[in-house]
Amino acid sequence: REAPDKETIYYCYVVDEKRRLLGLVSLKDLILARPDTRVRDIMNTDLIYAHVSDDQEEVARKIQKYDLIALPVVNGDNALVGIITYDDAMDIITQEHTEDME
């Protein structure tokens, strides 16, 4: 339902009824899974994510370090509030580098 309005749809983030982040499923795994497969059986629960209070440069470096396409962002209740994409991270790194040079 939400995919047409999103910037990237390589991953589907799995949340519970309170929007707490539980895992993620790659679009490839979702498409190739048997129709009777449950999401919990194919989702990855070993997550790398950021908190809303994290410094933007640290978050950008995390995306770069782990070579991620996108990084989920959670609030204090571990509820998914958004994502930061690779291109967002590169913009942040460029901005921070420019500030340092100035």
TIRO-495747 format. One record per residue: residue number from 1; x, y, z of N, C-alpha, C in turn. Coordinates in steps of 0.05 Angstrom, whole numbers. Layout:
! TIRO-495747
    k     n.x     n.y     n.z    ca.x    ca.y    ca.z     c.x     c.y     c.z
  NUM       X       Y       Z       X       Y       Z       X       Y       Z
...
***
This chain:
! TIRO-495747
    k     n.x     n.y     n.z    ca.x    ca.y    ca.z     c.x     c.y     c.z
    1      16     -24       0       0       0       0      17      25       0
    2      39      25      14      55      49      18      77      52      -3
    3      84      30     -17     107      30     -35     107      52     -56
    4      84      59     -69      85      80     -90      94     107     -79
    5      91     112     -54      98     138     -42     125     138     -29
    6     139     117     -30     165     115     -15     188     118     -34
    7     210     128     -23     234     133     -38     248     107     -46
    8     249      87     -28     262      62     -34     245      39     -23
    9     243      18     -38     227      -5     -29     243     -31     -32
   10     269     -30     -27     285     -54     -28     280     -72      -4
   11     272     -60      18     266     -75      43     238     -68      53
   12     226     -88      65     201     -83      79     207     -87     109
   13     202     -66     124     207     -67     153     183     -80     167
   14     188     -98     185     167    -113     199     164    -100     227
   15     139     -92     232     133     -79     258     110     -93     271
   16     107     -89     297      84    -100     312      62     -80     312
   17      41     -86     328      18     -68     329      24     -41     340
   18      46     -38     354      54     -12     365      76       1     348
   19      80      -9     324     100       0     305     129      -4     314
   20     133     -22     334     160     -29     343     173     -46     322
   21     198     -39     316     213     -52     295     221     -80     304
   22     213    -100     288     218    -128     294     239    -140     276
   23     240    -131     251     258    -142     231     254    -130     204
   24     267    -142     185     263    -133     157     264    -157     139
   25     251    -153     116     250    -173      95     258    -159      69
   26     277    -171      55     284    -160      29     262    -165       9
   27     258    -147      -9     237    -150     -29     242    -176     -45
   28     267    -182     -50     274    -207     -65     264    -231     -50
   29     271    -233     -24     262    -256      -8     232    -258      -6
   30     219    -235      -5     190    -235      -3     177    -245     -29
   31     188    -237     -52     178    -245     -78     183    -275     -83
   32     207    -284     -75     215    -312     -80     204    -332     -60
   33     193    -322     -38     183    -341     -17     158    -355     -27
   34     155    -379     -17     131    -395     -23     106    -380     -12
   35      84    -382     -25      60    -367     -17      51    -373      12
   36      58    -397      22      49    -404      49      70    -397      71
   37      92    -384      62     113    -377      81     105    -353      98
   38     110    -355     124     104    -332     142     127    -312     141
   39     120    -287     144     141    -266     144     161    -271     166
   40     152    -279     189     171    -283     212     192    -305     205
   41     185    -322     186     204    -344     179     226    -334     159
   42     221    -312     146     241    -302     127     253    -275     134
   43     242    -263     156     253    -237     163     280    -239     177
   44     296    -218     174     321    -216     187     317    -200     213
   45     324    -211     235     321    -197     261     347    -185     271
   46     369    -190     257     395    -179     265     397    -151     252
   47     385    -131     265     381    -105     252     402     -85     260
   48     409     -68     242     425     -44     247     405     -21     243
   49     403      -4     263     384      18     261     394      42     276
   50     381      65     273     388      89     287     365      98     305
   51     372     114     325     352     126     342     349     155     333
   52     325     166     338     320     194     329     339     214     342
   53     351     207     365     369     225     379     398     222     370
   54     404     203     353     432     198     344     441     222     327
   55     467     228     328     479     249     312     478     241     283
   56     470     259     265     466     253     237     492     243     224
   57     515     254     232     540     245     220     546     216     228
   58     541     209     253     545     181     262     527     162     247
   59     502     170     242     483     154     227     493     150     198
   60     502     172     186     512     170     159     536     152     157
   61     554     153     176     577     136     177     570     107     180
   62     549     102     196     539      75     200     529      63     173
   63     515      79     158     505      70     132     529      64     114
   64     548      81     114     572      77      98     588      53     107
   65     592      50     133     607      28     144     596       0     137
   66     569      -2     139     556     -28     134     546     -30     106
   67     551     -10      89     543     -11      61     513     -16      58
   68     498       0      72     469      -3      72     455      14      51
   69     433       6      40     417      22      22     400      41      38
   70     390      32      61     374      48      79     377      39     107
   71     372      57     126     375      51     154     349      59     168
   72     335      40     182     311      48     196     317      66     220
   73     299      83     227     302     101     250     279      96     269
   74     286      92     294     265      87     315     266     108     336
   75     243     111     350     242     130     372     249     116     398
   76     244     129     421     250     118     447     235      92     454
   77     212      88     441     197      63     445     204      42     425
   78     225      46     410     234      28     388     212      26     366
   79     195      46     364     176      47     342     189      59     317
   80     183      47     295     194      56     269     182      83     262
   81     199     103     258     189     130     251     198     138     223
   82     217     123     211     226     130     184     251     115     177
   83     262     124     154     287     112     145     305     135     135
   84     331     129     135     351     147     122     363     131     100
   85     363     142      76     373     127      53     402     133      49
   86     415     117      32     443     120      26     449     148      15
   87     432     157      -4     438     184     -15     434     206       5
   88     416     203      24     414     222      46     439     222      63
   89     450     198      68     474     196      84     498     209      70
   90     500     205      44     522     218      29     520     248      29
   91     496     258      28     491     287      30     501     298      57
   92     494     283      78     503     291     105     533     291     107
   93     546     270      97     575     268      99     588     291      83
   94     577     297      60     588     319      44     584     346      58
   95     561     350      70     555     374      85     574     377     109
   96     578     356     124     595     356     147     624     361     139
   97     633     349     117     660     353     107     664     382      99
   98     644     393      85     646     422      77     648     440     101
   99     632     434     121     633     450     146     660     449     159
  100     672     424     159     699     421     171     720     436     155
  101     717     436     129     737     450     112     735     481     115
  102     710     490     119     706     519     122     717     528     149
***
